[in-house]
């Protein structure tokens, strides 16, 4: 147990190194003091794996002196088949590598090093670490069929979860949106191999309009972990004069996951093809700048995006190019959640001293809050919850509140 705890500690340190190397806006992984190639991690790989598991991880790259060759090293040895050559003068590129865990690697922390060489033979690196466990733990988490799918704000979500484990239980924990609810942690068990875990959570007005995502995590005495997900929709007791939209995914200009055009009235996202016919309903556009490596919201009326949104359905051919005004709003995420009226949104917008623009100049980051006023004089506000792949193929996930 002490050995496992020690190895997991090393793993967490290595993982921390990986993320510390990320730029706060672009998530650029920079291991060298003055790297010429910046890496952006794509995807969310596990930090624990098992024999036979195929790991697959990817990065996006941007090089100030070009990108010549990329390879992945393990224990200072090149992984066969991992090398990729890039054409001369390539300054941006994607790279992916796969690796299947071997049985003899059990108990080890594998440190994968992605090494990129530029056209001047200078090297930049990024690291990815994973700890290898012997086998998946035999743990079963049974959430009852009667667990509610919907509750009203202020109600208690409560039910019993039956848990069994082939190995002695060590702990049971509950997380809400990735943060542990410490009051629900349990580490003492009458029966070492089974437990009836009592889950209880009191919803609040701040939860109203959201889908709450809980994670139940069970660990056995060997450090084996199994997780199970549960979500519940929280509705408002009183109808509001605003519409609320959660986890809307908006793509950048060449994203294949989601379109770049937002209808703020109903929360619909439109892809580029066919957008001209829907132009009257498009209020906000997302694009990614390859010059500043950042995401930005912009009004469809802004002329600077004409060179970005060409065919299909070039924006210059749209019958309507709505003029939406945008402002950065300086409030906290909790204050955003507390917004429950059109008056509150309008006051935040009109009382803000920030500049009213059609194109934001601040990069969007997690927690950025943007107010807007549509051409129909409807006020709204949105917060960035996450973004994936710092590139024009990436996307941004937002929550939005807008007056009806």
C-alpha positions as CSV (number, residue, x, y, z in Angstrom):
1,X,0.0,0.0,0.0
2,X,2.8,2.4,0.8
3,X,4.4,1.6,-2.5
4,X,1.2,2.2,-4.4
5,X,0.6,5.5,-2.6
6,X,4.2,6.5,-3.4
7,X,3.8,5.7,-7.1
8,X,0.5,7.5,-7.3
9,X,2.1,10.5,-5.7
10,X,4.7,10.5,-8.4
11,X,2.0,10.2,-11.0
12,X,0.1,13.2,-9.7
13,X,3.3,15.2,-9.7
14,X,4.0,14.3,-13.3
15,X,0.4,15.1,-14.3
16,X,0.7,18.4,-12.6
17,X,3.9,19.1,-14.6
18,X,1.9,18.5,-17.8
19,X,-0.8,21.0,-16.9
20,X,1.5,23.6,-15.4
21,X,3.1,23.7,-18.8
22,X,-0.1,24.9,-20.4
23,X,-0.7,28.6,-21.2
24,X,-3.7,29.9,-19.4
25,X,-5.5,30.9,-22.6
26,X,-4.3,28.4,-25.1
27,X,-3.4,25.3,-23.0
28,X,0.0,25.3,-24.7
29,X,2.2,22.7,-23.3
30,X,5.7,24.2,-22.9
31,X,8.4,22.1,-21.3
32,X,11.4,24.0,-22.6
33,X,12.4,27.5,-21.3
34,X,12.1,28.9,-24.8
35,X,10.2,26.4,-27.0
36,X,9.8,27.1,-30.7
37,X,6.8,24.6,-30.9
38,X,3.8,25.0,-28.7
39,X,1.6,22.0,-28.0
40,X,-2.2,21.9,-27.2
41,X,-3.4,18.7,-25.6
42,X,-6.5,17.3,-27.3
43,X,-8.8,14.9,-25.4
44,X,-8.8,13.7,-21.8
45,X,-6.8,10.5,-21.3
46,X,-6.9,8.5,-18.0
47,X,-4.1,8.7,-15.5
48,X,-4.6,5.0,-14.6
49,X,-4.7,2.1,-17.2
50,X,-4.5,-1.7,-17.3
51,X,-2.7,-4.3,-19.4
52,X,-4.2,-4.6,-22.8
53,X,-5.6,-1.0,-22.8
54,X,-4.8,1.0,-25.9
55,X,-3.9,4.5,-25.0
56,X,-4.4,7.1,-27.7
57,X,-3.5,10.7,-27.2
58,X,-3.2,13.7,-29.5
59,X,-1.8,17.3,-29.7
60,X,-2.2,20.3,-31.9
61,X,1.1,22.1,-32.7
62,X,2.2,25.6,-33.7
63,X,5.8,26.3,-34.5
64,X,7.5,29.6,-34.8
65,X,10.4,28.0,-36.7
66,X,8.3,25.4,-38.5
67,X,7.7,21.7,-37.6
68,X,9.9,19.1,-39.2
69,X,9.4,15.8,-37.2
70,X,7.5,14.5,-34.2
71,X,8.0,11.3,-32.4
72,X,7.0,9.8,-29.0
73,X,9.5,8.4,-26.6
74,X,9.1,5.9,-23.7
75,X,12.0,5.2,-21.4
76,X,14.2,7.2,-23.8
77,X,13.3,4.9,-26.6
78,X,11.3,5.8,-29.7
79,X,7.9,4.1,-29.9
80,X,7.9,2.1,-33.2
81,X,5.6,3.7,-35.7
82,X,5.2,6.9,-33.7
83,X,7.4,9.1,-35.9
84,X,5.7,11.6,-38.3
85,X,7.5,13.8,-40.8
86,X,6.0,17.2,-41.9
87,X,6.4,19.0,-45.2
88,X,8.8,21.9,-45.3
89,X,7.6,25.2,-43.9
90,X,4.7,23.6,-41.9
91,X,4.0,25.9,-39.0
92,X,0.8,24.1,-37.7
93,X,0.0,20.5,-37.5
94,X,-1.8,17.7,-35.7
95,X,-0.2,14.6,-34.1
96,X,-1.6,11.4,-32.6
97,X,0.0,8.3,-31.1
98,X,-1.4,5.0,-29.8
99,X,0.2,2.5,-27.4
100,X,-1.0,-0.8,-26.0
101,X,-0.2,-1.5,-22.3
102,X,1.9,-4.6,-21.7
103,X,1.4,-7.0,-18.8
104,X,5.1,-6.5,-17.7
105,X,4.4,-2.8,-17.2
106,X,2.1,-3.4,-14.2
107,X,3.1,-1.3,-11.2
108,X,5.0,1.2,-13.4
109,X,4.4,4.8,-14.2
110,X,4.9,5.3,-17.9
111,X,6.1,8.7,-18.9
112,X,5.4,9.3,-22.6
113,X,7.4,12.2,-24.1
114,X,6.2,13.8,-27.4
115,X,9.3,15.3,-29.0
116,X,9.0,17.7,-31.9
117,X,11.9,19.0,-34.0
118,X,11.7,22.3,-35.8
119,X,13.5,23.3,-39.1
120,X,16.5,24.5,-37.1
121,X,16.8,21.1,-35.3
122,X,15.7,22.6,-32.0
123,X,13.5,20.3,-29.9
124,X,10.3,21.0,-27.9
125,X,8.7,18.4,-25.7
126,X,5.4,17.6,-23.9
127,X,4.8,14.8,-21.4
128,X,2.0,12.5,-20.6
129,X,2.1,10.1,-17.6
130,X,-0.1,7.0,-16.7
131,X,0.1,4.5,-13.9
132,X,-0.4,0.9,-14.8
133,X,-2.6,-1.2,-12.4
134,X,-2.7,-5.0,-12.4
135,X,-6.3,-5.5,-13.3
136,X,-9.6,-3.7,-13.2
137,X,-11.1,-4.0,-9.7
138,X,-14.1,-6.1,-9.1
139,X,-16.4,-3.4,-7.8
140,X,-20.1,-3.0,-8.6
141,X,-22.1,0.2,-8.0
142,X,-25.9,-0.2,-8.3
143,X,-27.8,3.0,-8.5
144,X,-31.6,2.3,-7.9
145,X,-34.0,2.5,-10.8
146,X,-36.1,4.8,-8.6
147,X,-33.4,7.5,-8.6
148,X,-35.2,10.7,-9.8
149,X,-34.5,12.1,-13.2
150,X,-36.0,15.5,-12.4
151,X,-36.5,17.5,-9.1
152,X,-37.7,21.0,-8.3
153,X,-35.1,23.5,-6.9
154,X,-35.1,23.2,-3.1
155,X,-36.0,19.5,-3.1
156,X,-33.7,16.8,-1.7
157,X,-32.3,14.2,-4.0
158,X,-31.9,11.1,-1.8
159,X,-31.5,7.3,-2.4
160,X,-29.4,4.3,-1.3
161,X,-26.7,2.9,-3.5
162,X,-25.7,-0.8,-3.2
163,X,-22.0,-1.4,-3.4
164,X,-20.1,-4.7,-3.5
165,X,-16.3,-5.4,-3.9
166,X,-14.3,-8.5,-4.2
167,X,-11.5,-6.8,-2.2
168,X,-11.9,-4.9,1.1
169,X,-13.5,-1.5,0.6
170,X,-11.3,1.5,1.3
171,X,-13.5,4.5,0.5
172,X,-16.6,5.8,-1.2
173,X,-16.8,9.4,-2.4
174,X,-19.2,11.6,-4.3
175,X,-18.3,14.4,-6.7
176,X,-20.5,17.1,-8.2
177,X,-19.2,18.5,-11.5
178,X,-15.7,17.2,-10.6
179,X,-15.6,18.6,-7.0
180,X,-15.8,16.3,-4.0
181,X,-18.7,16.7,-1.6
182,X,-16.6,15.9,1.5
183,X,-19.6,15.5,3.8
184,X,-20.6,12.4,1.8
185,X,-17.2,10.7,2.1
186,X,-17.2,7.3,3.8
187,X,-14.2,5.2,5.0
188,X,-15.6,3.0,7.7
189,X,-17.6,-0.1,6.8
190,X,-19.4,-2.8,8.9
191,X,-19.1,-5.3,6.1
192,X,-15.6,-4.9,4.4
193,X,-16.9,-6.1,1.0
194,X,-20.4,-4.5,0.7
195,X,-22.2,-1.3,1.8
196,X,-25.5,0.5,1.5
197,X,-24.3,4.0,0.7
198,X,-26.7,6.8,1.5
199,X,-26.7,9.6,-1.0
200,X,-28.4,12.9,-0.2
201,X,-28.1,16.3,-1.8
202,X,-30.3,19.4,-1.2
203,X,-30.8,21.4,-4.4
204,X,-30.9,25.2,-4.3
205,X,-32.1,28.0,-6.6
206,X,-28.5,28.2,-8.0
207,X,-29.0,24.7,-9.4
208,X,-32.3,25.6,-11.1
209,X,-32.3,25.1,-14.8
210,X,-29.3,22.8,-14.8
211,X,-28.5,19.1,-15.1
212,X,-26.4,18.2,-12.1
213,X,-23.8,15.5,-12.8
214,X,-22.7,13.4,-9.9
215,X,-19.9,10.8,-9.8
216,X,-19.8,8.0,-7.3
217,X,-16.2,6.7,-6.7
218,X,-15.4,3.5,-4.9
219,X,-11.8,2.5,-4.0
220,X,-10.7,-0.9,-2.7
221,X,-7.8,-1.7,-0.5
222,X,-5.5,-2.2,-3.5
223,X,-6.1,1.3,-4.8
224,X,-8.5,0.0,-7.5
225,X,-11.1,2.6,-8.5
226,X,-14.5,2.3,-10.1
227,X,-16.8,5.2,-10.9
228,X,-20.5,5.5,-11.8
229,X,-22.3,8.6,-13.1
230,X,-25.7,10.0,-12.2
231,X,-27.4,13.1,-13.4
232,X,-30.6,14.9,-12.4
233,X,-32.4,17.9,-14.0
234,X,-33.3,20.7,-11.6
235,X,-36.4,22.7,-12.6
236,X,-37.6,26.1,-11.3
237,X,-40.6,26.3,-9.0
238,X,-41.7,29.6,-10.7
239,X,-41.5,30.3,-14.4
240,X,-39.0,33.1,-15.2
241,X,-39.0,35.8,-17.9
242,X,-35.7,34.5,-19.2
243,X,-34.7,31.4,-21.2
244,X,-31.8,29.3,-19.9
245,X,-29.6,27.1,-22.0
246,X,-26.8,24.9,-20.6
247,X,-23.8,23.1,-22.2
248,X,-24.3,24.7,-25.6
249,X,-21.4,23.7,-27.8
250,X,-20.3,26.2,-30.5
251,X,-17.7,25.3,-33.0
252,X,-15.0,27.5,-34.6
253,X,-14.8,28.1,-38.3
254,X,-13.8,24.6,-39.5
255,X,-15.0,22.5,-36.5
256,X,-16.7,19.2,-37.4
257,X,-18.2,18.8,-34.0
258,X,-20.5,21.9,-34.0
259,X,-21.5,24.9,-36.1
260,X,-20.2,28.4,-35.5
261,X,-23.5,30.3,-35.6
262,X,-25.7,30.9,-32.5
263,X,-29.4,31.7,-32.4
264,X,-29.8,33.3,-29.0
265,X,-33.6,33.1,-29.0
266,X,-33.8,29.3,-28.9
267,X,-30.2,28.2,-28.3
268,X,-29.8,26.5,-31.7
269,X,-26.4,26.1,-33.3
270,X,-26.1,26.3,-37.1
271,X,-23.4,24.8,-39.3
272,X,-22.0,26.8,-42.1
273,X,-23.8,25.0,-44.9
274,X,-27.3,26.3,-45.2
275,X,-26.6,29.2,-42.8
276,X,-27.6,31.9,-45.4
277,X,-31.2,30.8,-45.3
278,X,-31.1,31.1,-41.5
279,X,-29.2,34.4,-41.3
280,X,-32.1,36.4,-39.8
281,X,-31.9,34.1,-36.7
282,X,-28.1,34.2,-36.2
283,X,-26.9,36.6,-33.5
284,X,-23.4,35.5,-32.6
285,X,-20.5,33.8,-34.4
286,X,-17.5,32.1,-32.9
287,X,-14.1,32.0,-34.6
288,X,-10.6,31.0,-33.7
289,X,-7.6,33.3,-34.5
290,X,-4.5,31.5,-35.8
291,X,-2.6,34.6,-35.1
292,X,-3.3,35.0,-31.4
293,X,-4.3,31.4,-30.7
294,X,-7.6,32.3,-29.1
295,X,-11.4,32.0,-29.5
296,X,-13.5,35.1,-30.0
297,X,-17.2,35.9,-30.2
298,X,-18.2,38.4,-32.9
299,X,-21.4,39.9,-34.4
300,X,-22.3,38.5,-37.9
301,X,-22.3,42.2,-39.1
302,X,-18.6,42.6,-38.4
303,X,-16.6,43.0,-41.6
304,X,-13.4,41.4,-40.3
305,X,-14.9,37.9,-40.5
306,X,-15.7,38.0,-44.2
307,X,-12.4,36.5,-45.0
308,X,-13.0,33.7,-42.5
309,X,-16.5,32.6,-43.4
310,X,-16.4,32.0,-47.1
311,X,-18.0,29.1,-48.9
312,X,-20.2,27.3,-48.2
313,X,-22.8,30.0,-47.8
314,X,-20.3,32.9,-47.7
315,X,-21.3,35.4,-45.1
316,X,-21.1,38.2,-47.7
317,X,-24.1,36.6,-49.4
318,X,-26.4,36.6,-46.4
319,X,-29.6,38.6,-46.7
320,X,-29.4,39.5,-43.0
321,X,-26.2,40.2,-41.0
322,X,-27.5,41.0,-37.5
323,X,-25.7,43.6,-35.6
324,X,-25.2,42.2,-32.1
325,X,-23.5,44.3,-29.4
326,X,-21.1,42.5,-27.0
327,X,-19.6,43.4,-23.6
328,X,-17.2,41.6,-21.2
329,X,-19.1,41.4,-17.9
330,X,-17.1,41.4,-14.7
331,X,-19.0,39.0,-12.4
332,X,-18.3,35.6,-10.8
333,X,-19.6,32.3,-12.0
334,X,-21.8,32.1,-8.9
335,X,-23.2,35.5,-9.7
336,X,-24.0,34.2,-13.1
337,X,-25.9,31.3,-11.7
338,X,-27.9,33.6,-9.5
339,X,-29.3,35.6,-12.5
340,X,-33.0,34.9,-12.7
341,X,-34.6,37.8,-14.5
342,X,-34.4,39.9,-17.7
343,X,-34.0,43.0,-15.5
344,X,-30.9,41.6,-13.9
345,X,-29.3,40.8,-17.2
346,X,-30.2,44.3,-18.7
347,X,-28.8,46.0,-15.6
348,X,-25.6,44.1,-15.7
349,X,-25.1,45.1,-19.4
350,X,-26.1,48.7,-19.2
351,X,-24.2,49.4,-15.9
352,X,-21.0,47.8,-17.2
353,X,-18.3,50.3,-18.0
354,X,-16.7,47.8,-20.5
355,X,-16.7,48.8,-24.2
356,X,-19.7,47.8,-26.3
357,X,-18.3,46.2,-29.4
358,X,-19.3,44.0,-32.3
359,X,-16.1,42.0,-32.0
360,X,-14.4,41.0,-28.8
361,X,-10.7,41.6,-28.4
362,X,-10.3,39.5,-25.2
363,X,-9.6,35.8,-25.7
364,X,-12.3,33.6,-24.4
365,X,-11.2,31.4,-21.5
366,X,-13.0,29.2,-19.0
367,X,-15.1,31.5,-16.8
368,X,-15.3,34.4,-19.3
369,X,-18.6,36.1,-19.0
370,X,-20.1,38.0,-22.0
371,X,-23.2,40.1,-22.2
372,X,-25.0,40.9,-25.4
373,X,-27.8,42.9,-26.9
374,X,-29.4,41.6,-30.1
375,X,-30.7,43.7,-33.0
376,X,-34.2,43.0,-31.6
377,X,-33.0,44.7,-28.3
378,X,-33.0,41.4,-26.4
379,X,-30.4,41.2,-23.6
380,X,-28.5,38.1,-22.7
381,X,-25.5,36.8,-20.9
382,X,-23.3,33.7,-21.3
383,X,-20.4,32.1,-19.5
384,X,-17.7,29.9,-21.0
385,X,-17.6,26.5,-19.3
386,X,-14.9,24.7,-21.3
387,X,-13.3,24.6,-24.7
388,X,-11.7,21.8,-26.7
389,X,-8.7,21.9,-29.1
390,X,-7.1,25.3,-29.3
391,X,-7.5,25.5,-33.1
392,X,-10.0,26.5,-35.8
393,X,-11.3,22.9,-35.6
394,X,-12.1,23.3,-31.9
395,X,-15.2,24.4,-30.0
396,X,-16.4,26.3,-26.9
397,X,-19.1,25.1,-24.4
398,X,-21.2,27.8,-22.9
399,X,-24.2,28.4,-20.6
400,X,-26.6,31.2,-21.7
401,X,-29.4,33.2,-20.2
402,X,-31.5,35.5,-22.4
403,X,-34.7,37.5,-21.9
404,X,-37.8,36.0,-23.5
